Amino acid sequence: MDARVETPYRIFDVTLGRRTILSPNMARLTFVGPQVRQMATLAPDQRIKIFFPSPNGLPPAIPHRADWYDLYKSTPVKDRAPMRTYTIRYLRADECEVDIDFVLHGDNGPASRWAGAANPGDPVQISAPNRAHHGGNQGYEWKPPAGVRNVLLIADLTAVPAAIGVLEELAGLSAPPVTQAFFEIPEPDDRLPVPVWEGLSLHWMVQLEAAAEHRAYGALMIDAAARANLPQGAFSTEAPPDLPEIDVDTVLPWDRADTKSDSFYGWVAGESDAVRRIRNLLVKERGVERTLVNLMGYWRHGRVRD
Ligand SMILES: Cc1cc2nc3c(=O)[nH]c(=O)nc-3n(C[C@H](O)[C@H](O)[C@H](O)COP(=O)(O)OP(=O)(O)OC[C@H]3O[C@@H](n4cnc5c(N)ncnc54)[C@H](O)[C@@H]3O)c2cc1C
């Protein structure tokens, strides 16, 4: 038996099919290949790893083995395919296509550089959920309780693909929850199409239009956390917990929601120091129940993470 098909995630060999410019700072890259038929996605914030050509210019060649990560870590950095985390935006497994929306932040990182310059046919590899695996769900945090009545989303552009996926899911419900969505974007034209419903209040917060002191990465997200309308059910009945401090230069902040309460559910993702500050603001200052909110650092300004 091929043990590979039983693992929750597996390696997919794909090539770039096409690139679609979505906005000044965002491009949709559609990856294609017969192996995509075996890919799965379990939630709108499904995270995956993408492997790009190594610094020596060679295409990624991660082996299709369950222990690939040990081999990867033992490979010298100069020969190692840079690995970065992204979100499945749309998967059309039957058509062997998967869309991933990339923030184009310049040539300063291997992912953004590759996404800005690659041509159809160029290869990458992806570690993504395996359709053949029948077991526990992995690699996503959007797990709202059934019938949730009030949702808060705060995201910067890296997390907008996942957050719009969440809005699309909610819009399809027979009774979508009251939802506030705050999206920090670099430029006005980075607004992307989203479904709307009565009860959704959508705020595109444009860095270029903000006062100078609010243009730093995440500053508008922090403002949003301070002014969001929170329902009574969002608040803890106890004193705020002692939150352990997080060194965002060494780890990504990652607090998972864990609740069965249908009164409120929060999902916050973006630049790590902004997320750390939002965690303190919501939980310590505003008294939000910690277990009702996912707080996720997606990247760290000035740092390289894989
Ligand atoms: C669960 C999860 C899901 C994610 N989904 C997506 C997604 O769908 N789309 C997406 O675009 N990103 C997504 N990200 C973020 C992405 O992994 C990071 O932005 C990553 O650092 C990009 O790699 P890079 O090689 O371009 O830059 P790196 O080599 O990691 O960094 C190089 C430099 O670029 C800076 N940098 C990194 N990202 C940005 C940015 N967005 N804006 C400005 N400067 C930046 C770094 O601070 C560093 O100084 C996700 C992250 C996580 C954890």
The ligand as an SDF file (V2000), in Angstrom:
LIG
                    3D

 53 58  0  0  0  0  0  0  0  0999 V2000
   -1.7340   30.7660    7.9800 C   0  0  0  0  0  0  0  0  0  0  0  0
   -1.1410   31.7870    7.0130 C   0  0  0  0  0  0  0  0  0  0  0  0
   -1.7810   32.0430    5.8090 C   0  0  0  0  0  0  0  0  0  0  0  0
   -1.2650   32.9910    4.9300 C   0  0  0  0  0  0  0  0  0  0  0  0
   -1.9160   33.2280    3.7430 N   0  0  0  0  0  0  0  0  0  0  0  0
   -1.4310   34.1440    2.8750 C   0  0  0  0  0  0  0  0  0  0  0  0
   -2.0820   34.3880    1.6190 C   0  0  0  0  0  0  0  0  0  0  0  0
   -3.0580   33.7280    1.2540 O   0  0  0  0  0  0  0  0  0  0  0  0
   -1.5590   35.3530    0.8050 N   0  0  0  0  0  0  0  0  0  0  0  0
   -0.4310   36.0700    1.1580 C   0  0  0  0  0  0  0  0  0  0  0  0
   -0.0060   36.9260    0.3950 O   0  0  0  0  0  0  0  0  0  0  0  0
    0.2110   35.8450    2.3240 N   0  0  0  0  0  0  0  0  0  0  0  0
   -0.2510   34.8920    3.1800 C   0  0  0  0  0  0  0  0  0  0  0  0
    0.4050   34.6510    4.3490 N   0  0  0  0  0  0  0  0  0  0  0  0
    1.5730   35.4890    4.6820 C   0  0  0  0  0  0  0  0  0  0  0  0
    2.8710   35.0390    4.0100 C   0  0  0  0  0  0  0  0  0  0  0  0
    3.2150   33.7390    4.4630 O   0  0  0  0  0  0  0  0  0  0  0  0
    3.9860   36.0360    4.3880 C   0  0  0  0  0  0  0  0  0  0  0  0
    3.6890   37.3200    3.9290 O   0  0  0  0  0  0  0  0  0  0  0  0
    5.3570   35.5950    3.9070 C   0  0  0  0  0  0  0  0  0  0  0  0
    6.3120   36.2530    4.6910 O   0  0  0  0  0  0  0  0  0  0  0  0
    5.6390   35.9140    2.4450 C   0  0  0  0  0  0  0  0  0  0  0  0
    6.8910   35.3620    2.1110 O   0  0  0  0  0  0  0  0  0  0  0  0
    7.9760   36.1440    1.2400 P   0  0  0  0  0  0  0  0  0  0  0  0
    8.9460   35.1010    0.7980 O   0  0  0  0  0  0  0  0  0  0  0  0
    7.2960   36.9720    0.2020 O   0  0  0  0  0  0  0  0  0  0  0  0
    8.6740   37.1230    2.2590 O   0  0  0  0  0  0  0  0  0  0  0  0
    9.6960   36.7420    3.4550 P   0  0  0  0  0  0  0  0  0  0  0  0
   10.9540   36.1620    2.9250 O   0  0  0  0  0  0  0  0  0  0  0  0
    8.9770   35.9250    4.4690 O   0  0  0  0  0  0  0  0  0  0  0  0
   10.0090   38.1610    4.0690 O   0  0  0  0  0  0  0  0  0  0  0  0
   10.8790   39.0790    3.4120 C   0  0  0  0  0  0  0  0  0  0  0  0
   10.5540   40.4900    3.8760 C   0  0  0  0  0  0  0  0  0  0  0  0
    9.2610   40.8270    3.4070 O   0  0  0  0  0  0  0  0  0  0  0  0
    8.4570   41.2850    4.4630 C   0  0  0  0  0  0  0  0  0  0  0  0
    7.0640   40.8650    4.2090 N   0  0  0  0  0  0  0  0  0  0  0  0
    6.5240   39.6230    4.2520 C   0  0  0  0  0  0  0  0  0  0  0  0
    5.2170   39.6610    3.9510 N   0  0  0  0  0  0  0  0  0  0  0  0
    4.9160   40.9590    3.7190 C   0  0  0  0  0  0  0  0  0  0  0  0
    3.7120   41.6330    3.3750 C   0  0  0  0  0  0  0  0  0  0  0  0
    2.5610   40.9860    3.1860 N   0  0  0  0  0  0  0  0  0  0  0  0
    3.7630   42.9710    3.2020 N   0  0  0  0  0  0  0  0  0  0  0  0
    4.9240   43.6620    3.3730 C   0  0  0  0  0  0  0  0  0  0  0  0
    6.1080   43.0700    3.7170 N   0  0  0  0  0  0  0  0  0  0  0  0
    6.0930   41.7280    3.8810 C   0  0  0  0  0  0  0  0  0  0  0  0
    9.0420   40.6130    5.7110 C   0  0  0  0  0  0  0  0  0  0  0  0
    8.7470   41.3390    6.8620 O   0  0  0  0  0  0  0  0  0  0  0  0
   10.5210   40.6040    5.4050 C   0  0  0  0  0  0  0  0  0  0  0  0
   11.1050   41.8370    5.7540 O   0  0  0  0  0  0  0  0  0  0  0  0
   -0.0720   33.6920    5.2390 C   0  0  0  0  0  0  0  0  0  0  0  0
    0.5940   33.3860    6.4400 C   0  0  0  0  0  0  0  0  0  0  0  0
    0.0660   32.4560    7.3170 C   0  0  0  0  0  0  0  0  0  0  0  0
    0.8070   32.1410    8.6070 C   0  0  0  0  0  0  0  0  0  0  0  0
  1  2  1  0
  2  3  1  0
  2 52  2  0
  3  4  2  0
  4  5  1  0
  4 50  1  0
  5  6  2  0
  6  7  1  0
  6 13  1  0
  7  8  2  0
  7  9  1  0
  9 10  1  0
 10 11  2  0
 10 12  1  0
 12 13  2  0
 13 14  1  0
 14 15  1  0
 14 50  1  0
 15 16  1  0
 16 17  1  0
 16 18  1  0
 18 19  1  0
 18 20  1  0
 20 21  1  0
 20 22  1  0
 22 23  1  0
 23 24  1  0
 24 25  2  0
 24 26  1  0
 24 27  1  0
 27 28  1  0
 28 29  2  0
 28 30  1  0
 28 31  1  0
 31 32  1  0
 32 33  1  0
 33 34  1  0
 33 48  1  0
 34 35  1  0
 35 36  1  0
 35 46  1  0
 36 37  1  0
 36 45  1  0
 37 38  2  0
 38 39  1  0
 39 40  1  0
 39 45  2  0
 40 41  1  0
 40 42  2  0
 42 43  1  0
 43 44  2  0
 44 45  1  0
 46 47  1  0
 46 48  1  0
 48 49  1  0
 50 51  2  0
 51 52  1  0
 52 53  1  0
M  END
$$$$
